[in-house]
Amino acid sequence: MLWVEKYRPKDISEVVADKETIARVMEWAKKWQKGTWKPLLLAGPPGVGKTSLALALANTMKWEVVEMNASDQRNWEIIDRIVGEGAFNETISDEGEFLSSSAGRLKLIILDEVDNIHKKEDVGGESALIRIIKRRPRQPIILTANDPYELSQELRSLCEFIEFRRVSKTQIVKVLQKICIKEGIECEKEVLEKIAENAGGDLRAAINDLQAIAEGKKKVTLEDFVVGKRTQEIDIFKLLQKIFKTNFSAYMDAMSLDEAPEDLIQWIEENLPLEYEGKNLVRGYVALSRADIFLGRVRKRQAYRLWKYATYLMTDGVQKMREEKRTGFTHYKRPQTWQFLFQTKKKREIRERILKKIATYSHLSTTKAKNEMMPVIRFLLQNLEVEKSAKIAAFYEFSKEDLEFLVGEKSKEIAEFIEAKKLHRVDETWITDLAIKEEEEEIERKEEKTLETPKEEKKGKEDEQVKKRRKRKERDDTGKSLTLEDFIS
């Protein structure tokens, strides 16, 4: 079982959030106990506990729960069917039929990721939701969103709004310590601090990382953490064996694999039917489908931090869907959709070439170029107007092949603009040399005016000027670190 589910808060007092947030949510719930009120909109980045708080609140208030998660359809008919009927009827059965509630309890309707319902495939979903809210539902509704400003102003104005902050490092460490105690694991505090730091305020990611390196162990040291994080080439077939035939976490191995999650999921999908059958196969595909949802969000929003969720679901998530591990040899197949080995080798070569250019011209290490700059550059190339995208491409000397790797179809338009305007990277070292020469001439002119200055004082000033010029030259030679202003100005 995934620890994020196993240790999800059962009561609102267990939720990791500031006191003001908890107090506002409880005040909202009490208003519903007295009569009807506005829906509640919980907003904040992934992994900060929005859905966990909603479910914990339902337990605390003894409310039933109707939940639509990210894998549900979001068109107006589904919204009307589930949310609409649920909001104006008494209760709902496990089969999805609306019944009268003998206990007379309220039920909480949770609609996750509402910032997704207005996309093209969700035609009319937001409009349906607005119509339902305007009818003054008799049941409490909680909406969650990563980015509330993707929603219309009208929908936001109809809700009570609470924004979540990222979970602090100290709070994450405390949660991880409690999990270790319950799992009977002795874990060095420095390891937990490293995990919390890497999570960047995402509690769910931190719990996943802890499970990946600690599950099945009695003691976890800093060495385990370092080994788990160390980048290494992992054979794809060995990774598949670990997922399908062992109970050991394959998440860290997958993160170390020199392939994109979009490629890895195709390998797992191709070979899943060879290892799973019946109920296990269905559950395995459910885990894969959820991983694919996260990959879709990465593509739509350039939210590359969601890659780790997708990777976890397609590896450890799939692994935990089976009831027992299989033995014996299985001949794993390459994905039939495309010639995997050839294309990934080619893509890897292009990616390495791009990273080298970014690292060189941005004065960064290759690792920083990969983790920090490349996602930003890709986003800008995709979203800026062609002229600005072309300037960025020219600055980094991206070839047509590089651009196709980064932005796909838009690459042709950018390449044509570069060629038409004859854009190219300019060597600006002559500007620095000219500035130094002009400065030296200015110093000489000043020296001529101060001939009366004592020799010792004059020599000291000359030495100081020489040192300044040398330091300035050294600084200029190191180049200039880029910021977003360099790209969009």
C-alpha positions in Angstrom: 0.0 0.0 0.0 1.3 3.5 -0.8 2.2 5.3 2.4 0.6 8.5 1.2 -2.8 6.7 1.4 -1.9 4.6 4.5 -1.1 7.7 6.5 -3.6 10.1 5.1 -5.1 12.1 8.0 -8.3 10.6 9.4 -9.3 13.7 11.5 -8.9 17.4 10.7 -6.7 17.8 13.8 -4.1 15.5 12.0 -3.9 17.7 8.9 -0.6 19.5 8.3 -1.7 23.1 7.8 -1.5 26.4 9.7 -4.0 27.0 12.5 -5.8 29.8 10.6 -6.6 27.5 7.7 -7.9 24.8 10.0 -10.0 27.3 11.9 -11.5 28.8 8.7 -12.4 25.3 7.3 -14.1 24.3 10.6 -16.0 27.6 10.7 -17.2 26.9 7.1 -18.3 23.4 8.1 -20.2 24.7 11.1 -22.1 27.1 8.9 -23.3 24.1 6.8 -24.4 22.4 10.0 -26.7 25.4 10.6 -27.9 25.8 7.0 -26.7 26.2 3.4 -23.6 28.2 2.6 -21.1 28.8 -0.3 -18.9 26.1 -1.7 -15.3 26.1 -0.4 -12.4 26.5 -2.9 -9.1 25.2 -1.7 -6.1 26.3 -3.8 -2.4 25.6 -3.8 0.4 23.6 -5.4 0.3 19.7 -5.6 1.0 17.8 -2.4 0.1 20.4 0.2 -2.9 18.5 1.5 -6.0 20.0 -0.1 -7.8 16.7 -0.7 -6.5 15.2 2.5 -8.0 18.1 4.4 -11.4 17.7 2.7 -11.5 14.0 3.4 -10.4 14.5 7.0 -13.1 17.2 7.5 -15.8 14.7 6.3 -14.6 12.2 8.9 -14.5 14.8 11.6 -18.0 16.0 10.8 -19.4 12.5 10.2 -20.4 13.5 6.7 -20.7 11.0 3.8 -18.3 11.7 0.8 -18.9 11.9 -3.0 -15.6 12.5 -4.7 -14.7 13.1 -8.4 -11.0 12.9 -8.9 -8.6 13.7 -11.7 -9.4 10.6 -13.7 -13.1 11.3 -14.0 -14.8 12.8 -17.1 -15.5 16.5 -16.7 -18.1 17.5 -19.3 -21.3 19.2 -18.4 -23.4 16.0 -18.4 -21.2 14.3 -15.8 -21.0 17.4 -13.7 -24.8 17.7 -13.7 -25.2 14.0 -13.0 -22.8 13.5 -10.1 -22.4 17.0 -8.6 -25.8 18.3 -9.5 -27.9 15.4 -8.3 -25.6 14.9 -5.3 -26.0 18.5 -4.2 -29.8 18.5 -4.2 -30.5 14.9 -3.0 -30.1 13.2 0.4 -27.4 10.7 -0.1 -25.7 8.3 -2.6 -25.1 4.6 -2.7 -21.9 2.7 -3.5 -23.4 2.0 -6.9 -23.9 5.7 -7.6 -27.7 5.8 -7.0 -29.2 8.7 -5.1 -31.1 7.6 -2.0 -32.8 9.0 1.1 -30.5 9.2 4.1 -32.0 7.5 7.1 -29.5 9.2 9.4 -30.1 12.6 7.9 -26.4 13.3 7.6 -25.0 15.8 5.2 -22.6 14.5 2.5 -19.6 16.4 1.3 -19.1 16.6 -2.5 -15.4 16.9 -3.4 -14.4 18.0 -6.9 -10.7 17.7 -7.3 -8.6 19.7 -9.9 -11.4 22.0 -11.0 -8.9 24.1 -12.9 -9.0 21.3 -15.4 -12.7 21.2 -16.1 -12.7 24.1 -18.6 -10.2 22.6 -21.1 -11.3 21.6 -24.6 -12.2 18.0 -23.6 -14.3 19.3 -20.7 -16.8 21.3 -22.8 -19.4 23.1 -20.6 -18.1 21.6 -17.3 -17.4 25.0 -15.7 -20.7 26.4 -16.9 -22.6 23.5 -15.4 -20.8 23.9 -12.1 -21.7 27.6 -12.0 -25.4 26.8 -12.7 -25.4 24.2 -9.9 -23.8 26.6 -7.3 -26.3 29.4 -8.2 -29.2 27.0 -7.4 -27.9 27.0 -3.7 -27.1 23.4 -3.1 -28.3 21.7 0.0 -25.1 19.8 0.5 -21.6 21.1 1.1 -19.2 21.3 -1.8 -15.4 21.5 -1.7 -13.5 22.4 -4.9 -9.7 22.0 -5.2 -7.4 23.7 -7.7 -3.7 24.0 -8.2 -4.1 27.3 -10.0 -7.3 29.1 -9.0 -6.7 31.8 -11.6 -7.3 29.3 -14.4 -10.9 29.5 -13.3 -13.3 32.2 -14.3 -13.8 35.2 -12.0 -17.5 34.3 -11.8 -16.8 30.8 -10.4 -14.2 32.1 -7.9 -16.7 34.8 -6.6 -19.3 32.1 -5.9 -16.9 30.3 -3.5 -15.3 30.9 -0.2 -11.6 30.9 -1.0 -8.7 29.5 1.0 -5.1 29.4 -0.4 -2.6 26.8 0.9 1.1 27.5 1.3 3.8 25.0 0.7 4.5 22.8 3.7 7.6 23.9 5.7 10.7 21.7 5.9 10.2 21.4 9.7 6.6 20.2 9.3 7.6 17.7 6.6 10.3 16.2 8.9 7.8 15.8 11.8 5.4 13.9 9.5 8.2 11.6 8.2 9.4 10.9 11.8 5.9 9.8 12.8 5.7 7.5 9.7 9.1 6.0 10.6 8.0 5.3 14.1 4.8 3.6 13.0 6.7 1.5 10.4 9.3 0.5 13.0 12.1 2.1 11.0 15.1 3.8 12.6 16.0 6.7 10.3 18.7 9.3 10.8 17.3 12.8 11.1 19.7 14.1 8.5 18.1 11.7 6.0 14.7 13.1 6.7 15.9 16.7 6.4 17.5 15.9 3.0 14.2 14.4 1.8 12.2 17.4 3.1 14.6 19.8 1.5 14.4 18.0 -1.9 10.5 17.9 -1.7 10.3 21.7 -1.9 7.2 22.0 0.2 5.5 19.0 -1.3 4.5 16.6 1.5 3.2 13.9 -0.8 6.5 13.8 -2.7 8.4 13.6 0.5 6.4 10.6 1.7 6.9 8.9 -1.6 10.6 9.5 -1.5 10.8 8.1 2.1 8.9 5.0 1.1 11.2 4.5 -1.9 14.4 4.4 0.2 13.1 3.0 3.6 10.4 0.4 2.9 11.5 -3.0 4.0 14.4 -1.7 6.1 14.9 -1.5 9.8 17.5 1.3 9.7 18.1 4.0 7.1 21.3 6.0 7.1 22.6 8.9 5.1 24.5 6.4 3.0 21.2 4.8 1.9 20.0 8.2 0.9 23.1 9.0 -1.2 23.1 5.6 -2.9 19.4 6.0 -3.6 20.0 9.4 -5.2 23.2 8.5 -7.1 22.7 8.7 -10.9 23.6 5.5 -12.7 22.7 3.6 -15.8 19.9 1.1 -15.1 19.2 -1.5 -17.6 15.5 -1.2 -18.7 15.0 -5.0 -18.5 16.3 -5.2 -15.0 14.0 -2.4 -14.0 11.0 -4.3 -15.5 12.0 -7.4 -13.5 12.2 -5.3 -10.3 8.7 -3.9 -10.9 7.0 -7.1 -11.9 8.9 -9.8 -9.9 10.1 -8.3 -6.6 8.6 -6.3 -3.7 11.5 -3.9 -3.7 10.9 -0.2 -4.7 11.8 0.5 -8.3 11.1 4.2 -8.0 14.7 5.4 -7.4 16.0 3.1 -10.2 13.5 4.6 -12.6 14.5 8.1 -11.6 18.1 7.2 -12.3 17.2 5.7 -15.7 18.5 7.9 -18.5 15.1 7.9 -20.2 12.1 10.2 -20.0 9.0 9.0 -18.1 7.1 9.2 -21.4 9.3 6.5 -22.8 9.3 4.3 -19.6 5.6 4.2 -19.4 5.4 2.6 -22.9 7.8 -0.2 -21.8 5.6 -0.9 -18.7 2.4 -0.8 -20.7 3.7 -3.1 -23.3 4.8 -5.8 -20.8 2.1 -5.5 -18.1 -0.2 -8.1 -19.8 2.8 -10.6 -19.8 2.9 -10.5 -16.0 -0.5 -9.5 -14.7 -3.9 -11.0 -15.4 -7.5 -10.7 -14.2 -8.1 -8.2 -11.4 -4.3 -7.5 -11.0 -4.1 -6.5 -14.7 -7.1 -4.1 -14.3 -5.6 -2.5 -11.2 -2.2 -2.2 -12.9 -3.8 -0.3 -15.8 -5.5 2.0 -13.3 -2.1 2.9 -11.8 -0.7 3.4 -15.3 -3.6 5.6 -16.3 -3.1 7.8 -13.3 0.6 8.1 -14.2 -0.4 9.1 -17.7 -2.6 11.9 -16.3 0.4 13.4 -14.6 2.4 13.2 -17.8 -0.4 15.0 -19.6 -0.2 17.8 -17.1 3.5 18.1 -17.6 2.9 18.5 -21.3 0.1 21.0 -20.9 1.6 23.1 -18.2 5.4 22.4 -18.5 5.1 21.4 -14.8 8.1 19.1 -14.9 8.1 18.6 -11.1 5.1 16.3 -11.7 7.3 13.8 -13.4 8.2 12.2 -10.1 4.5 11.5 -9.3 4.1 9.9 -12.7 7.3 7.8 -12.2 6.2 6.7 -8.8 2.8 5.5 -10.0 4.1 3.7 -13.1 6.7 1.8 -11.0 5.9 1.3 -7.3 2.2 2.0 -8.0 1.9 -0.7 -10.6 4.0 -3.1 -8.4 1.6 -2.7 -5.4 -1.4 -3.5 -7.5 -0.6 -7.2 -7.7 -1.5 -9.6 -4.9 1.5 -11.9 -5.3 4.8 -11.7 -7.2 5.4 -14.0 -10.2 8.5 -16.2 -10.7 10.2 -17.6 -13.7 11.6 -16.0 -16.8 9.6 -13.5 -18.9 10.8 -12.4 -22.3 10.1 -8.7 -22.2 9.2 -6.9 -25.4 10.1 -3.5 -26.7 7.3 -1.1 -27.3 5.7 -1.8 -30.7 4.7 1.8 -31.3 8.2 2.8 -32.3 11.8 1.6 -32.5 12.6 2.5 -28.9 16.4 1.8 -28.8 17.3 3.7 -32.0 15.1 6.7 -31.2 16.1 7.1 -27.6 19.8 6.9 -28.5 19.3 9.7 -31.0 17.2 11.7 -28.6 19.8 11.3 -25.9 22.5 12.6 -28.2 20.4 15.7 -29.2 19.6 16.4 -25.5 23.2 16.1 -24.4 24.2 18.5 -27.2 21.5 21.0 -26.1 22.5 20.8 -22.5 26.2 21.4 -23.4 25.2 24.6 -25.2 23.0 25.8 -22.4 25.7 25.0 -19.8 28.3 26.8 -21.8 26.4 30.0 -22.6 24.6 30.3 -19.3 27.8 29.5 -17.3 26.2 26.7 -15.4 27.0 23.0 -14.7 25.3 20.5 -16.9 23.2 19.3 -14.0 21.9 22.8 -13.3 21.4 23.4 -17.0 19.2 20.2 -17.1 17.2 20.8 -13.9 16.9 24.6 -13.9 17.5 26.2 -17.3 16.3 23.7 -19.9 12.6 23.6 -18.7 12.6 27.4 -18.6 14.1 27.7 -22.1 11.7 25.1 -23.5 8.7 26.9 -21.9 9.8 30.3 -23.4 10.5 28.9 -26.8 7.0 27.4 -26.9 5.1 30.4 -25.5 6.9 33.5 -26.6 6.2 35.2 -30.0 8.4 33.9 -32.8 10.8 36.8 -32.8 11.7 36.5 -29.2 11.9 32.7 -29.4 14.3 33.1 -32.4 16.5 35.4 -30.4 16.8 32.8 -27.6 17.5 30.0 -30.2 20.2 32.2 -31.8 21.8 33.0 -28.5 22.2 29.3 -27.7 23.1 28.4 -31.3 20.3 25.8 -31.4 20.2 23.9 -34.7 17.0 23.0 -36.5 17.3 19.5 -35.0 17.7 21.0 -31.5 14.6 23.2 -32.0 12.6 20.2 -33.2 13.5 18.3 -30.0 12.6 21.2 -27.8 9.4 22.6 -29.4 8.2 20.2 -32.1 6.2 21.9 -34.9 7.1 25.5 -33.9 10.7 24.7 -34.7 10.2 25.3 -38.4 8.7 28.7 -37.8 11.6 29.7 -35.5 14.3 28.4 -37.9 12.8 30.2 -40.8 12.8 33.5 -38.9 16.4 33.0 -37.8 17.4 32.4 -41.4 15.3 35.3 -42.8 16.7 37.8 -40.3 20.2 36.2 -40.4 20.3 36.0 -36.6 23.4 34.7 -35.0 25.2 34.7 -31.7 27.4 37.8 -31.3 30.9 37.5 -29.7 30.9 40.4 -27.3 34.4 40.1 -25.9 35.6 43.0 -28.1 33.2 45.3 -26.2 34.9 44.4 -22.9 38.3 45.0 -24.4 37.3 48.3 -25.8 35.8 49.4 -22.4 39.1 48.5 -20.7 41.1 50.4 -23.2 39.0 53.5 -22.8 39.3 53.2 -19.0 43.1 53.0 -19.2 43.2 56.1 -21.4 41.0 57.9 -18.9 43.4 56.9 -16.1 46.4 58.2 -18.0 44.7 61.6 -18.6 44.0 61.9 -14.9 47.6 60.9 -14.0 48.9 63.8 -16.2 46.8 66.2 -14.2 48.2 65.1 -10.9 51.9 65.3 -11.6 52.4 67.1 -8.3 51.3 64.1 -6.4 54.1 62.5 -4.3 55.7 59.5 -6.0 54.7 57.0 -3.2 51.1 58.1 -3.2 51.0 58.1 -7.0 52.4 54.6 -7.2 49.9 53.3 -4.6 47.0 54.7 -6.7 48.5 53.2 -9.9 48.8 49.7 -8.2 45.2 50.0 -7.0 43.9 50.9 -10.5 45.8 48.0 -12.0 44.3 45.6 -9.5 40.8 47.0 -10.3 41.3 46.5 -14.0 42.6 43.0 -13.5 39.6 42.0 -11.4 37.2 43.6 -13.8 38.8 41.7 -16.7 38.6 38.4 -14.7 34.9 39.0 -13.9 34.0 39.8 -17.5 35.9 36.8 -18.8 33.7 34.5 -16.6 30.7 35.6 -18.6 27.3 36.7 -17.4 24.7 34.4 -15.8 21.4 34.6 -17.6 18.0 35.6 -16.1 14.5 35.6 -17.5 15.0 39.3 -18.3 17.7 38.4 -20.8 15.2 36.2 -22.7 12.2 38.5 -22.8 13.6 42.0 -23.0 
